Structure formats: C-alpha cells, structure tokens
Amino acid sequence: MDKVILTKAQAKAIELWKEERSDIEGLVRKHVTEVWVWEEMKPLNGMPLDKLIRALYIGYEVEQTMEEKLLELYREGLPCPTTPSEDSAFREGMKKACEIAGIKVKWARN
C-alpha cells in the first residue's frame, strides 16, 4: 500500500498527538467519536477514517505547496540527460515561471 498524502496541518496534528500522548489507538477512537475542537487538531476534522488509519499505520507524506513543487523542479533541472544549454534554458524558464507566481529564486547552476 502507498503512503497517504496529508496536508502540513494534518501531519502536524498527528505528530503533536504522538508527542503528547503516544496513543495511536486513542487518536483513532477520538477521531471516530468526537469532533476535534483543540485548534491544533482541527485539521483532522473531516478526514476519512481509513485515510487516518493508513497514515498512522502505513505512513504518510506531506503534500507540497505549489511553491515547493516549482522550486524543487527548478533546482532539479530537466529529468533526462540534456546539454548544458538545454538545462540552462529550462532553468531560466522555471525561474520566470516562479517569478510570475511571486516566488523569488536565485539562479542555480549544476
């Protein structure tokens, strides 16, 4: 089974529960029987039970924001072998896309 994708807020809520209580079964039980009112736990409200259980027992990854996705792609460059000029053109295009989205980047070279 694949890991579940969670928002940063959902992942933070789960980690907070684990740090404070370290009782995974209690987290599941509370999720089933109550609405989360504690501010830090509210991101779990509305999460399907199976998604929570899979996150707890199989694992999860934190969903990247659009900014993080663009910056990662910018830093990695083209995924296939390219010439230096192709990679440079790709990175320049990604830099422009980031700037349009309001994301400041520094020019990166391999």
N, C-alpha and C positions, 0 to 999 in steps of 0.2 A: 504494500500500500504506500501511496505517496504521502508526503508530509502535507499538512494543511497550511494554507496561506492565511495569515492573520494580519490585521492592521497593527501598527505600532502600539496603539492604545490597548488593543485586546491582549497583545503579548505582554505588555507592561502590567496589565491587571493580573494575568496568570502568574507572572513572576513574583509580583507582590504577594499574592496569596501563598505561593510556595515558600517565600521567605518568612512570612508571618506565621503560617500555620503548618506548612508541610503536610497537609492532609488532602490528598487529591480526591479521595472518595467524598470528603466533606464538601469540597468545591462542587463536585457533580451533584450531590444531594441538594445543596443550597440552590444551585442553578435550576434544578427541576422544580423546587417547591416555592421559591421566592423571586421577587424582582430585586435586582441589585439597586440599593439606594446609596451605598457608600460611593462617593464621587469617583474614586479611582477604579471602582469595579463596574461602573455603569456601561463601559464599552462592551461588556459581555451580554447586556440585555439584548434579547432578540437573536442571539447566536443559537443556531440549531444545536440540539443536544449532541447529535452524532459528530458534529464538527468539533465541539468542545472536547468530547471524549477522545477523538482521534488526535487532536492537538496534544492532549495530556499523555496519551499512551504511545503514540507513534512518533509524534514530534511535529514541529511547525517551522515555517519560515516567515519572516516578516516581509510584508508587502512593501515594495519600494515605491516611493513617490515618483511622479513624473520627472522631477528634478534629478533624483538619484539615478533613474534609468538613463536619462540623457547624459549625465556626467559619466556614468560607467561606460556607455557606448563611446563617448568622446575619448576617454582615457585608453580604452582597449584598442581602438582603431578598427580597421576592417578585419572581419573574422577569417578571411582567406589570405593566402600569400599575395602580396602586392609589391609593386615597385615603390621606392621612397616617394616619388612624385604622386602616385595614386593615394598613398596613405596620407600624405600631406594635404592633398585636395580634399579627401574625406574628412580629415580633422578640421580643416578650415570651414567646410560646410557644416559640420556638427557645432563648431564654435558659433557660427552665425545663427544656427537654429536655437542654441542655448541663449544667445543674446536676445533673440526675438521673444523667447519665453521669459526673459527677465533674469536669466541665470548668468552670473559672471564666471568666466573661466579664464585660466591662464593658458597660453599656448603650450602644448605638450609635444615633445618630440621623443621618438623611441631611442 
